[in-house]
Amino acid sequence: MVRQETPGGAAEQPRGAVIRDALGVGVAVGLSGFAFGVTAAGAGISVLQACVLSLLVFTGASQFALVGALAAGGNPFTAAAGAFFLGTRNAFYGLRLSQLLALPRPVRPLAAHWVIDETTAVALAQPDRKSARLGFTVTGLSLYVLWNLTTLLGALGAEALGDTDAWGLDAAGPAVFLALLAPMLKTATERAVAALAVVLGLGLLPVLPAGLPVLVAALAAPAILWLKGRRS
C-alpha cells in the first residue's frame, strides 16, 4: 500500500495500517492485564481494589510494582512511592505528545490518562499529526478496555488457579515490562543505565525494605550521565 502525500508534502500513513498496528499493540499488551489481576489477588488485594487500580492508575509497570511490594511485605507508603516514581516517566511522554498531537483543550485531561509507553510509541512512529492522533486513540482505547477487562477476569479466576507463584505469573509483570524496555535500549549509555539499575535493584533486595530498591535503582541514570560527562 502506497502512502498518500499530505498538502505539506509529508507522507501520510494509510488509515488502515495505523489502525492495524495500533490494535496489534493494544491487544497484545492489554491481555497481560490478566496476569496483573491474578498477581494482585495473590498479593491479598481484593477484586474491587485491583479493578480500581487498573481503571484509575492504568500504567502496568507501576501497578505491578505496587502489588509486588505489598506482596513482599513492604510498607504501603513505600510501595506507593515506588509505583509513583515509575509512573513519572509518563509526564515526560506527555510533554512530547502535547506538541505532536496538539489536541483541543477539553480533550487533554482525558487523553492524559492514556499517555503510557505503548500509546507514546505508536504515536511517535507515525509520520504526521493525523496518523499520530489516530494511532494514539486506537491504541489507548483498545488497551484500556482490554487491560481492565482482563484485570477483572484475572482477579476473579485467581482462586481457581490456586497458588499464583506456582504458575509463575508473579514474573509476568516484570517480563512484560522488560519486553517493552529492551527495544528502547539503542545506545551504549542507555544500556549502561539499564545494567546498573538491575545491579542496584537486585543487589539491594536482601538489605532494603520492599519497594526501596527500585527507588535506589533510579540513581543509575544520573550516575551514568555523571561518569559520561567526566570522560568527555
Accessible surface in RSA format (square Angstrom, percent):
REM  Atomic radii and reference values for relative SASA: ProtOr
REM  Chains: A
REM  Algorithm: Lee & Richards
REM  Probe-radius: 1.40
REM  Slices: 20
REM RES _ NUM      All-atoms   Total-Side   Main-Chain    Non-polar    All polar
REM                ABS   REL    ABS   REL    ABS   REL    ABS   REL    ABS   REL
RES MET A   1   194.31 100.6 108.55  71.8  85.75 204.2 114.51  97.4  79.80 105.7
RES VAL A   2   134.47  88.5 117.57 106.4  16.90  40.7 121.78 105.8  12.69  34.4
RES ARG A   3   111.87  47.0 100.11  51.0  11.75  28.0  26.92  36.8  84.95  51.5
RES GLN A   4   122.48  68.5 116.27  85.0   6.21  14.8  36.56  77.8  85.92  65.2
RES GLU A   5   120.44  69.1  92.06  69.6  28.38  67.6  57.83 111.9  62.61  51.1
RES THR A   6    27.94  19.9  21.30  21.6   6.64  15.8  19.57  26.3   8.37  12.7
RES PRO A   7   152.27 111.0 107.62  98.1  44.65 162.3 121.80 100.6  30.47 189.4
RES GLY A   8    79.93  98.6   0.00   N/A  79.93  98.6  41.12 112.8  38.81  86.9
RES GLY A   9    50.64  62.4   0.00   N/A  50.64  62.4  30.48  83.6  20.16  45.2
RES ALA A  10    49.25  45.3  38.55  59.5  10.71  24.4  48.38  68.1   0.87   2.3
RES ALA A  11    32.60  30.0  26.22  40.5   6.38  14.5  26.22  36.9   6.38  16.9
RES GLU A  12    30.57  17.5  30.35  23.0   0.21   0.5   2.05   4.0  28.51  23.3
RES GLN A  13    26.43  14.8  23.04  16.8   3.38   8.1   0.22   0.5  26.20  19.9
RES PRO A  14    20.11  14.7  12.65  11.5   7.46  27.1  20.11  16.6   0.00   0.0
RES ARG A  15   153.89  64.6 144.16  73.5   9.73  23.2  61.20  83.6  92.69  56.2
RES GLY A  16    44.67  55.1   0.00   N/A  44.67  55.1  33.86  92.9  10.81  24.2
RES ALA A  17    13.20  12.1  12.03  18.6   1.17   2.7  12.10  17.0   1.10   2.9
RES VAL A  18     0.30   0.2   0.29   0.3   0.01   0.0   0.30   0.3   0.00   0.0
RES ILE A  19    52.45  29.8  52.45  39.1   0.00   0.0  52.45  37.8   0.00   0.0
RES ARG A  20   155.89  65.5 146.78  74.8   9.11  21.7  75.70 103.5  80.19  48.6
RES ASP A  21    60.85  42.6  53.22  53.0   7.63  18.0  23.28  54.8  37.57  37.5
RES ALA A  22     0.00   0.0   0.00   0.0   0.00   0.0   0.00   0.0   0.00   0.0
RES LEU A  23    76.84  42.8  76.59  54.8   0.25   0.6  76.84  54.0   0.00   0.0
RES GLY A  24    41.97  51.8   0.00   N/A  41.97  51.8  36.85 101.1   5.12  11.5
RES VAL A  25    48.63  32.0  44.64  40.4   4.00   9.6  48.17  41.9   0.46   1.3
RES GLY A  26     0.00   0.0   0.00   N/A   0.00   0.0   0.00   0.0   0.00   0.0
RES VAL A  27    65.06  42.8  65.06  58.9   0.00   0.0  65.06  56.5   0.00   0.0
RES ALA A  28    70.86  65.1  46.60  71.9  24.26  55.2  54.30  76.5  16.55  43.8
RES VAL A  29    22.72  15.0  20.53  18.6   2.19   5.3  22.72  19.7   0.00   0.0
RES GLY A  30     0.00   0.0   0.00   N/A   0.00   0.0   0.00   0.0   0.00   0.0
RES LEU A  31    97.26  54.2  90.68  64.9   6.58  16.5  90.89  63.8   6.37  17.1
RES SER A  32    17.45  14.7   9.16  12.2   8.29  19.1  16.85  35.9   0.60   0.8
RES GLY A  33     0.00   0.0   0.00   N/A   0.00   0.0   0.00   0.0   0.00   0.0
RES PHE A  34    78.72  39.4  78.72  48.8   0.00   0.0  78.72  47.7   0.00   0.0
RES ALA A  35     8.85   8.1   8.32  12.8   0.53   1.2   8.32  11.7   0.53   1.4
RES PHE A  36     0.00   0.0   0.00   0.0   0.00   0.0   0.00   0.0   0.00   0.0
RES GLY A  37     0.00   0.0   0.00   N/A   0.00   0.0   0.00   0.0   0.00   0.0
RES VAL A  38     0.00   0.0   0.00   0.0   0.00   0.0   0.00   0.0   0.00   0.0
RES THR A  39    16.73  11.9  14.34  14.5   2.39   5.7  15.08  20.3   1.65   2.5
RES ALA A  40     0.00   0.0   0.00   0.0   0.00   0.0   0.00   0.0   0.00   0.0
RES ALA A  41    29.10  26.8  12.29  19.0  16.82  38.3  13.15  18.5  15.95  42.3
RES GLY A  42    51.93  64.0   0.00   N/A  51.93  64.0  18.08  49.6  33.85  75.8
RES ALA A  43    23.30  21.4   0.29   0.5  23.01  52.3   4.65   6.5  18.66  49.4
RES GLY A  44    69.47  85.7   0.00   N/A  69.47  85.7  37.40 102.6  32.07  71.8
RES ILE A  45    20.17  11.5  14.16  10.5   6.01  14.5  14.97  10.8   5.20  14.1
RES SER A  46    54.79  46.3  43.41  57.9  11.38  26.2  50.56 107.7   4.22   5.9
RES VAL A  47    51.39  33.8  48.10  43.5   3.29   7.9  48.10  41.8   3.29   8.9
RES LEU A  48   130.25  72.5 125.16  89.5   5.09  12.8 128.15  90.0   2.09   5.6
RES GLN A  49   101.95  57.0  97.85  71.5   4.09   9.7  32.50  69.2  69.44  52.7
RES ALA A  50     0.11   0.1   0.11   0.2   0.00   0.0   0.11   0.2   0.00   0.0
RES CYS A  51    21.03  15.9  20.89  23.3   0.14   0.3  13.92  35.3   7.11   7.7
RES VAL A  52    60.99  40.1  60.83  55.1   0.16   0.4  60.99  53.0   0.00   0.0
RES LEU A  53    28.23  15.7  27.67  19.8   0.56   1.4  28.23  19.8   0.00   0.0
RES SER A  54     0.01   0.0   0.01   0.0   0.00   0.0   0.01   0.0   0.00   0.0
RES LEU A  55    78.34  43.6  77.29  55.3   1.04   2.6  77.29  54.3   1.04   2.8
RES LEU A  56   127.99  71.3 110.58  79.1  17.41  43.8 110.97  77.9  17.02  45.8
RES VAL A  57    60.79  40.0  45.25  41.0  15.54  37.4  49.75  43.2  11.04  30.0
RES PHE A  58     5.65   2.8   4.63   2.9   1.02   2.7   4.70   2.8   0.95   2.7
RES THR A  59    11.80   8.4   9.21   9.3   2.59   6.2  10.95  14.7   0.85   1.3
RES GLY A  60    24.95  30.8   0.00   N/A  24.95  30.8  11.62  31.9  13.33  29.9
RES ALA A  61    16.27  15.0   3.54   5.5  12.73  29.0   8.03  11.3   8.24  21.8
RES SER A  62     2.65   2.2   2.38   3.2   0.26   0.6   2.50   5.3   0.15   0.2
RES GLN A  63     0.99   0.6   0.11   0.1   0.88   2.1   0.99   2.1   0.00   0.0
RES PHE A  64    21.24  10.6  15.53   9.6   5.71  14.9  15.75   9.5   5.49  15.7
RES ALA A  65    28.80  26.5  11.88  18.3  16.92  38.5  23.98  33.8   4.82  12.8
RES LEU A  66    28.61  15.9  28.61  20.5   0.00   0.0  28.61  20.1   0.00   0.0
RES VAL A  67     0.15   0.1   0.14   0.1   0.01   0.0   0.14   0.1   0.01   0.0
RES GLY A  68    34.17  42.1   0.00   N/A  34.17  42.1  28.03  76.9   6.13  13.7
RES ALA A  69    10.15   9.3   3.91   6.0   6.24  14.2   8.11  11.4   2.04   5.4
RES LEU A  70    55.29  30.8  40.09  28.7  15.20  38.2  40.18  28.2  15.11  40.7
RES ALA A  71    64.32  59.1  29.08  44.9  35.24  80.2  33.71  47.5  30.61  81.1
RES ALA A  72    75.92  69.8  35.71  55.1  40.21  91.5  48.96  68.9  26.97  71.4
RES GLY A  73    67.56  83.3   0.00   N/A  67.56  83.3  35.35  97.0  32.21  72.1
RES GLY A  74    11.18  13.8   0.00   N/A  11.18  13.8   3.14   8.6   8.03  18.0
RES ASN A  75    79.63  54.9  68.73  66.4  10.91  26.3  24.90  59.9  54.73  52.9
RES PRO A  76    84.24  61.4  80.96  73.8   3.28  11.9  81.44  67.2   2.79  17.4
RES PHE A  77   170.77  85.4 164.16 101.7   6.61  17.2 165.73 100.5   5.05  14.4
RES THR A  78    28.97  20.6  24.42  24.8   4.55  10.8   5.51   7.4  23.46  35.5
RES ALA A  79     1.23   1.1   0.00   0.0   1.23   2.8   0.30   0.4   0.92   2.5
RES ALA A  80    49.50  45.5  45.07  69.6   4.43  10.1  46.67  65.7   2.83   7.5
RES ALA A  81    43.98  40.4  34.35  53.0   9.63  21.9  41.54  58.5   2.44   6.5
RES GLY A  82     1.93   2.4   0.00   N/A   1.93   2.4   1.93   5.3   0.00   0.0
RES ALA A  83    12.17  11.2  10.93  16.9   1.24   2.8  11.20  15.8   0.97   2.6
RES PHE A  84   151.08  75.6 141.46  87.6   9.62  25.0 150.00  90.9   1.08   3.1
RES PHE A  85    87.49  43.8  84.47  52.3   3.01   7.8  84.72  51.4   2.76   7.9
RES LEU A  86    35.90  20.0  33.11  23.7   2.79   7.0  35.44  24.9   0.46   1.2
RES GLY A  87    18.53  22.9   0.00   N/A  18.53  22.9  10.77  29.6   7.76  17.4
RES THR A  88    46.69  33.2  41.45  42.0   5.24  12.5  35.78  48.1  10.91  16.5
RES ARG A  89    49.21  20.7  46.61  23.8   2.60   6.2  44.91  61.4   4.30   2.6
RES ASN A  90    24.14  16.6  21.71  21.0   2.44   5.9  13.13  31.6  11.02  10.6
RES ALA A  91    67.67  62.2  50.42  77.8  17.25  39.2  62.14  87.5   5.53  14.7
RES PHE A  92   141.58  70.8 133.71  82.8   7.86  20.5 134.01  81.2   7.57  21.7
RES TYR A  93    49.95  23.3  48.30  27.5   1.65   4.3  37.65  28.3  12.30  15.2
RES GLY A  94    21.13  26.1   0.00   N/A  21.13  26.1  17.57  48.2   3.56   8.0
RES LEU A  95   121.23  67.5 117.82  84.3   3.40   8.6 118.60  83.3   2.63   7.1
RES ARG A  96   115.45  48.5 111.64  56.9   3.82   9.1  48.01  65.6  67.45  40.9
RES LEU A  97     3.64   2.0   3.45   2.5   0.19   0.5   3.58   2.5   0.05   0.1
RES SER A  98    67.72  57.2  46.87  62.6  20.84  48.0  47.22 100.6  20.49  28.7
RES GLN A  99   129.87  72.6 115.24  84.2  14.63  34.8  41.24  87.8  88.63  67.2
RES LEU A 100    30.34  16.9  26.88  19.2   3.46   8.7  30.29  21.3   0.05   0.1
RES LEU A 101     5.03   2.8   5.03   3.6   0.00   0.0   5.03   3.5   0.00   0.0
RES ALA A 102    36.27  33.3  25.56  39.4  10.71  24.4  26.50  37.3   9.76  25.9
RES LEU A 103    31.28  17.4  28.02  20.0   3.27   8.2  28.04  19.7   3.25   8.7
RES PRO A 104    75.36  54.9  63.25  57.7  12.10  44.0  75.25  62.1   0.10   0.6
RES ARG A 105   181.37  76.2 171.54  87.4   9.83  23.4  60.44  82.6 120.93  73.3
RES PRO A 106   112.68  82.1  85.74  78.2  26.94  97.9  97.88  80.8  14.80  92.0
RES VAL A 107    64.37  42.4  64.00  57.9   0.37   0.9  64.37  55.9   0.00   0.0
RES ARG A 108   105.57  44.3 102.03  52.0   3.54   8.4  43.37  59.3  62.20  37.7
RES PRO A 109    96.42  70.3  75.34  68.7  21.08  76.6  83.60  69.0  12.81  79.6
RES LEU A 110   136.98  76.3 130.30  93.2   6.68  16.8 132.10  92.8   4.88  13.1
RES ALA A 111    12.19  11.2   8.22  12.7   3.97   9.0  12.02  16.9   0.16   0.4
RES ALA A 112    63.00  57.9  47.59  73.4  15.41  35.0  49.93  70.3  13.07  34.6
RES HIS A 113    63.44  34.7  51.92  36.1  11.51  29.4  39.56  40.8  23.87  27.8
RES TRP A 114    50.17  20.1  50.17  24.3   0.00   0.0  45.25  24.1   4.91   8.0
RES VAL A 115    16.58  10.9  14.01  12.7   2.57   6.2  14.01  12.2   2.57   7.0
RES ILE A 116    10.14   5.8  10.14   7.6   0.00   0.0  10.14   7.3   0.00   0.0
RES ASP A 117    13.21   9.3  10.99  10.9   2.22   5.3   3.42   8.1   9.79   9.8
RES GLU A 118    13.57   7.8  10.45   7.9   3.11   7.4   4.12   8.0   9.45   7.7
RES THR A 119     0.00   0.0   0.00   0.0   0.00   0.0   0.00   0.0   0.00   0.0
RES THR A 120     7.78   5.5   7.78   7.9   0.00   0.0   7.78  10.5   0.00   0.0
RES ALA A 121    51.75  47.6  38.35  59.2  13.41  30.5  46.25  65.1   5.50  14.6
RES VAL A 122    11.43   7.5   8.03   7.3   3.40   8.2  11.43   9.9   0.00   0.0
RES ALA A 123     0.00   0.0   0.00   0.0   0.00   0.0   0.00   0.0   0.00   0.0
RES LEU A 124    82.02  45.7  56.59  40.5  25.42  63.9  57.58  40.4  24.44  65.8
RES ALA A 125    78.40  72.1  40.87  63.1  37.53  85.4  52.71  74.2  25.69  68.1
RES GLN A 126    20.41  11.4   7.05   5.1  13.36  31.8   0.16   0.3  20.25  15.4
RES PRO A 127    51.84  37.8  17.73  16.2  34.11 124.0  31.19  25.8  20.65 128.3
RES ASP A 128    20.85  14.6  11.48  11.4   9.37  22.2  19.55  46.0   1.30   1.3
RES ARG A 129   120.18  50.5 113.24  57.7   6.94  16.5  36.30  49.6  83.88  50.8
RES LYS A 130   136.61  66.6 128.93  79.1   7.69  18.3  82.88  74.6  53.74  57.2
RES SER A 131     3.71   3.1   1.96   2.6   1.74   4.0   1.74   3.7   1.96   2.7
RES ALA A 132     0.00   0.0   0.00   0.0   0.00   0.0   0.00   0.0   0.00   0.0
RES ARG A 133    87.70  36.8  86.25  44.0   1.45   3.5  26.21  35.8  61.49  37.3
RES LEU A 134    32.87  18.3  28.47  20.4   4.41  11.1  32.45  22.8   0.42   1.1
RES GLY A 135     0.00   0.0   0.00   N/A   0.00   0.0   0.00   0.0   0.00   0.0
RES PHE A 136     5.98   3.0   5.98   3.7   0.00   0.0   5.98   3.6   0.00   0.0
RES THR A 137    67.03  47.7  66.73  67.6   0.30   0.7  45.99  61.8  21.04  31.8
RES VAL A 138    24.80  16.3  22.75  20.6   2.05   4.9  24.56  21.3   0.24   0.7
RES THR A 139     0.00   0.0   0.00   0.0   0.00   0.0   0.00   0.0   0.00   0.0
RES GLY A 140     0.00   0.0   0.00   N/A   0.00   0.0   0.00   0.0   0.00   0.0
RES LEU A 141    94.81  52.8  94.81  67.8   0.00   0.0  94.81  66.6   0.00   0.0
RES SER A 142    17.13  14.5   9.05  12.1   8.07  18.6  16.78  35.7   0.34   0.5
RES LEU A 143     3.07   1.7   3.07   2.2   0.00   0.0   3.07   2.2   0.00   0.0
RES TYR A 144    47.10  22.0  47.10  26.8   0.00   0.0  33.19  24.9  13.91  17.2
RES VAL A 145    82.19  54.1  76.81  69.5   5.38  13.0  80.57  70.0   1.62   4.4
RES LEU A 146    38.37  21.4  38.37  27.5   0.00   0.0  38.37  26.9   0.00   0.0
RES TRP A 147    10.17   4.1  10.17   4.9   0.00   0.0  10.06   5.4   0.11   0.2
RES ASN A 148    22.79  15.7  17.79  17.2   5.00  12.0  17.87  43.0   4.91   4.7
RES LEU A 149    87.31  48.6  82.07  58.7   5.23  13.2  86.61  60.8   0.70   1.9
RES THR A 150     9.48   6.7   9.48   9.6   0.00   0.0   9.48  12.7   0.00   0.0
RES THR A 151     0.00   0.0   0.00   0.0   0.00   0.0   0.00   0.0   0.00   0.0
RES LEU A 152    65.82  36.7  65.82  47.1   0.00   0.0  65.82  46.2   0.00   0.0
RES LEU A 153    91.02  50.7  86.33  61.8   4.69  11.8  86.63  60.8   4.38  11.8
RES GLY A 154     0.00   0.0   0.00   N/A   0.00   0.0   0.00   0.0   0.00   0.0
RES ALA A 155     4.14   3.8   0.45   0.7   3.70   8.4   0.45   0.6   3.70   9.8
RES LEU A 156   106.48  59.3  83.15  59.5  23.34  58.7  85.77  60.2  20.71  55.7
RES GLY A 157    22.95  28.3   0.00   N/A  22.95  28.3  21.89  60.1   1.06   2.4
RES ALA A 158     6.92   6.4   5.44   8.4   1.48   3.4   5.52   7.8   1.40   3.7
RES GLU A 159   164.14  94.2 137.60 104.1  26.55  63.2  59.30 114.7 104.84  85.6
RES ALA A 160    97.98  90.1  54.15  83.6  43.83  99.7  66.30  93.4  31.68  83.9
RES LEU A 161    46.21  25.7  35.33  25.3  10.87  27.3  36.24  25.4   9.97  26.8
RES GLY A 162    44.94  55.4   0.00   N/A  44.94  55.4  34.09  93.5  10.85  24.3
RES ASP A 163    93.64  65.6  75.19  74.8  18.45  43.6  38.89  91.5  54.75  54.6
RES THR A 164    12.56   8.9  11.12  11.3   1.44   3.4   2.50   3.4  10.06  15.2
RES ASP A 165    91.95  64.4  76.95  76.6  15.00  35.5  21.77  51.2  70.18  70.0
RES ALA A 166    84.26  77.5  39.70  61.3  44.55 101.4  52.20  73.5  32.05  84.9
RES TRP A 167   154.83  62.1 123.61  59.8  31.23  73.3 120.88  64.5  33.95  55.1
RES GLY A 168    38.00  46.9   0.00   N/A  38.00  46.9  27.45  75.3  10.55  23.6
RES LEU A 169    38.31  21.3  38.29  27.4   0.02   0.1  38.29  26.9   0.02   0.1
RES ASP A 170    72.04  50.5  57.78  57.5  14.26  33.7  17.22  40.5  54.81  54.7
RES ALA A 171    57.18  52.6  53.04  81.8   4.15   9.4  56.30  79.3   0.88   2.3
RES ALA A 172    21.42  19.7  14.41  22.2   7.00  15.9  21.36  30.1   0.06   0.2
RES GLY A 173     2.87   3.5   0.00   N/A   2.87   3.5   0.53   1.5   2.33   5.2
RES PRO A 174    73.44  53.5  66.60  60.7   6.84  24.9  73.10  60.4   0.34   2.1
RES ALA A 175    57.10  52.5  46.02  71.0  11.08  25.2  51.81  73.0   5.29  14.0
RES VAL A 176    42.69  28.1  39.71  36.0   2.98   7.2  42.63  37.0   0.06   0.2
RES PHE A 177    56.74  28.4  55.28  34.2   1.47   3.8  56.47  34.2   0.27   0.8
RES LEU A 178   101.24  56.4  99.83  71.4   1.41   3.5  99.98  70.2   1.26   3.4
RES ALA A 179    67.25  61.8  46.91  72.4  20.34  46.3  57.05  80.3  10.20  27.0
RES LEU A 180    47.59  26.5  42.68  30.5   4.91  12.3  44.54  31.3   3.05   8.2
RES LEU A 181    54.24  30.2  52.69  37.7   1.55   3.9  54.20  38.1   0.03   0.1
RES ALA A 182    62.95  57.9  49.57  76.5  13.38  30.4  52.22  73.5  10.73  28.4
RES PRO A 183    90.86  66.2  69.53  63.4  21.33  77.5  82.93  68.5   7.93  49.3
RES MET A 184    79.69  41.3  69.38  45.9  10.31  24.5  52.62  44.7  27.06  35.9
RES LEU A 185    46.85  26.1  36.21  25.9  10.64  26.8  36.21  25.4  10.64  28.6
RES LYS A 186   163.04  79.5 137.55  84.4  25.49  60.7  84.99  76.5  78.05  83.1
RES THR A 187    69.31  49.3  64.67  65.6   4.65  11.1  66.67  89.5   2.65   4.0
RES ALA A 188    73.23  67.3  62.62  96.6  10.61  24.1  64.20  90.4   9.03  23.9
RES THR A 189    30.49  21.7  26.12  26.5   4.37  10.4  18.36  24.7  12.13  18.3
RES GLU A 190    70.77  40.6  66.96  50.7   3.81   9.1  29.20  56.5  41.57  33.9
RES ARG A 191   122.22  51.3 117.56  59.9   4.66  11.1  52.41  71.6  69.81  42.3
RES ALA A 192    38.81  35.7  29.13  45.0   9.68  22.0  36.88  51.9   1.94   5.1
RES VAL A 193    34.69  22.8  34.69  31.4   0.00   0.0  34.69  30.1   0.00   0.0
RES ALA A 194    20.80  19.1  13.75  21.2   7.05  16.0  20.38  28.7   0.42   1.1
RES ALA A 195    57.86  53.2  49.09  75.8   8.77  20.0  56.97  80.2   0.90   2.4
RES LEU A 196    51.37  28.6  48.12  34.4   3.25   8.2  50.82  35.7   0.55   1.5
RES ALA A 197    27.56  25.3  25.05  38.7   2.51   5.7  25.32  35.7   2.25   6.0
RES VAL A 198    78.89  51.9  72.78  65.9   6.11  14.7  78.85  68.5   0.04   0.1
RES VAL A 199    97.95  64.5  91.40  82.7   6.55  15.8  96.27  83.6   1.68   4.6
RES LEU A 200    47.83  26.6  46.39  33.2   1.44   3.6  47.83  33.6   0.00   0.0
RES GLY A 201    13.70  16.9   0.00   N/A  13.70  16.9  13.17  36.2   0.53   1.2
RES LEU A 202   115.64  64.4 106.24  76.0   9.40  23.6 106.43  74.7   9.21  24.8
RES GLY A 203    50.15  61.8   0.00   N/A  50.15  61.8  34.49  94.7  15.66  35.1
RES LEU A 204    46.12  25.7  46.12  33.0   0.00   0.0  46.12  32.4   0.00   0.0
RES LEU A 205   103.48  57.6  88.14  63.1  15.34  38.6  88.37  62.1  15.11  40.7
RES PRO A 206   115.65  84.3  71.47  65.2  44.18 160.6  83.75  69.1  31.90 198.2
RES VAL A 207   105.82  69.6  72.86  66.0  32.96  79.4  80.21  69.7  25.61  69.5
RES LEU A 208    56.74  31.6  45.59  32.6  11.15  28.0  47.43  33.3   9.31  25.1
RES PRO A 209    80.07  58.4  67.44  61.5  12.63  45.9  79.39  65.5   0.68   4.2
RES ALA A 210    21.35  19.6   9.35  14.4  12.00  27.3  14.21  20.0   7.14  18.9
RES GLY A 211    12.92  15.9   0.00   N/A  12.92  15.9   7.07  19.4   5.86  13.1
RES LEU A 212    58.55  32.6  58.55  41.9   0.00   0.0  58.55  41.1   0.00   0.0
RES PRO A 213     6.11   4.5   6.11   5.6   0.00   0.0   6.11   5.0   0.00   0.0
RES VAL A 214    48.81  32.1  43.22  39.1   5.59  13.5  46.21  40.2   2.60   7.0
RES LEU A 215    50.03  27.9  41.18  29.5   8.86  22.3  41.76  29.3   8.27  22.3
RES VAL A 216    43.19  28.4  41.25  37.3   1.95   4.7  43.19  37.5   0.00   0.0
RES ALA A 217    12.53  11.5  10.97  16.9   1.56   3.6  11.19  15.8   1.34   3.6
RES ALA A 218    28.66  26.3   8.61  13.3  20.04  45.6  21.49  30.3   7.17  19.0
RES LEU A 219   107.44  59.8 106.79  76.4   0.64   1.6 106.83  75.0   0.61   1.6
RES ALA A 220     0.81   0.7   0.81   1.3   0.00   0.0   0.81   1.1   0.00   0.0
RES ALA A 221    39.39  36.2  38.89  60.0   0.50   1.1  38.89  54.8   0.50   1.3
RES PRO A 222    73.62  53.7  65.09  59.3   8.53  31.0  69.65  57.5   3.97  24.7
RES ALA A 223    38.60  35.5  31.25  48.2   7.34  16.7  37.95  53.4   0.65   1.7
RES ILE A 224    26.24  14.9  25.83  19.2   0.41   1.0  25.83  18.6   0.41   1.1
RES LEU A 225   103.75  57.8  94.78  67.8   8.97  22.5  95.09  66.8   8.66  23.3
RES TRP A 226   150.08  60.2 140.44  68.0   9.64  22.6 123.70  66.0  26.38  42.8
RES LEU A 227    78.50  43.7  78.33  56.0   0.16   0.4  78.33  55.0   0.16   0.4
RES LYS A 228   114.79  56.0 110.60  67.9   4.19  10.0  71.41  64.3  43.37  46.2
RES GLY A 229    46.08  56.8   0.00   N/A  46.08  56.8  30.91  84.8  15.17  34.0
RES ARG A 230   173.63  72.9 137.38  70.0  36.24  86.3  37.77  51.6 135.85  82.3
RES ARG A 231   209.33  87.9 169.66  86.5  39.67  94.4  63.45  86.7 145.88  88.4
RES SER A 232   124.92 105.6  55.88  74.6  69.03 159.0  64.04 136.4  60.88  85.3
END  Absolute sums over single chains surface
CHAIN  1 A    12826.4      10255.1       2571.4       9397.6       3428.8
END  Absolute sums over all chains
TOTAL         12826.4      10255.1       2571.4       9397.6       3428.8
